[in-house]
Amino acid sequence: MAGFDKVISSYQQALDGLEDGMTVLAGGFGLCGIPENLINEIKRKQTTNLTIVSNNCGVDDFGLGLLLQNKQIKKMISSYVGENALFEQQLLSGELEVELTPQGTLAEKLRAGGAGIPGFYTATGVGTLIAEGKEVKQFDGREYILEKAIKGDFAIVKAWKADRYGNVVYRHTAQNFNPLVATAGKITVVEVEELVEVGELEPTQIHTPGIYVDRVIVGQFEKRIEQATVSGN
């Protein structure tokens, strides 16, 4: 049915409606499963003052690092920043606002946002800088801090396969933050390696149902290795 067809033909159309000052949720882990072409389109659009929620910020010359180079990011909410020298430089200079979040907490914030849950209590971060300014409660004699859910104006996601209705399958470790991010955006855009017809995906193998997805685009990917290692005999 044409009304359910979510496939679009251009990256310009994929990010139609993205404006300065918005919050963008980005899937991926390191350089694995990142929506690299959608990131490139944000760079091309020159959208600025963005809040980006992602596990990390790419590397200096690839992934979200390109948006850092272009001074398009106002704030990063992330859990790992160790591979990006430009990130460190902008943080220390005060150019970039950073909200460091424990990795599991970040994942749960996104999951809660997608599930319509406004917040949750976790023991992670109690007694540390993470807990400053947050509500603390005791459950069964243990302290927990209140963490608020995260939702975004746009969610950009990388997947392996999708059908025209937006049902999505991820491959191997690309099942990192992508499924969580996909549920938590007002507009969710998925770029895929392969588009299949409706009915070709085994229903029990679908990771993100099409109800969460607004736009699907087929892309070509560089699939860069973040840290190449060679084992000798």
Secondary structure, DSSP 8 states (H G I E B T S, - for coil): -GGG--B-S-HHHHTTT--TT-EEEE--BTTBT--HHHHHHHHHHT--SEEEE-S---BTTBTTHHHHHTT-EEEEEES--TT-HHHHHHHHHTSSEEEE--HHHHHHHHHHHHHT--EEEESTTTTSGGGTTS-EEEETTEEEEEEE---EEEEEEEEEEEETT--EE--GGG-SSHHHHHHSEEEEEEEEEEEE-TT-S-GGG-SB-GGG-SEEEE-------SS------
